[in-house]
């Protein structure tokens, strides 16, 4: 199997996280303000918001992983855009909806245009564009050797 169907991120405040992700354009079908779990439909993968303590318990109820102060875990998420302007537009939405800009978009060493933000739970997201990128019929980024 060569796919990822679902990415779950633990959140401390479901209502705040849900409002943030809806505010920057993620789509879900649950209209309640504080559901127990949220699934956002994306092209190719779903993003899930899961209460952090419950996610730790789901991993191991008898000995859950320790929940510590947020620090960089070495994992980032990425949103690749089809137009350079979309990077700036999304970053503006992030700021309007309570996200923190970690790196203002700029031209980067690999020739693209990229910036980073943190969501309300501290997860890092890159928003990037490159004029050389191609997308398939499902709007998935095509990585060519």
Secondary structure as UniProt FT lines:
FT   STRAND          6..11
FT   HELIX           14..23
FT   TURN            24..25
FT   TURN            33..34
FT   STRAND          37..41
FT   STRAND          46..51
FT   HELIX           52..59
FT   STRAND          76..80
FT   HELIX           84..96
FT   TURN            97..98
FT   STRAND          100..107
FT   TURN            109..110
FT   STRAND          113..118
FT   TURN            120..121
FT   STRAND          124..129
FT   TURN            131..132
FT   STRAND          134..135
FT   TURN            137..138
FT   STRAND          141..142
//
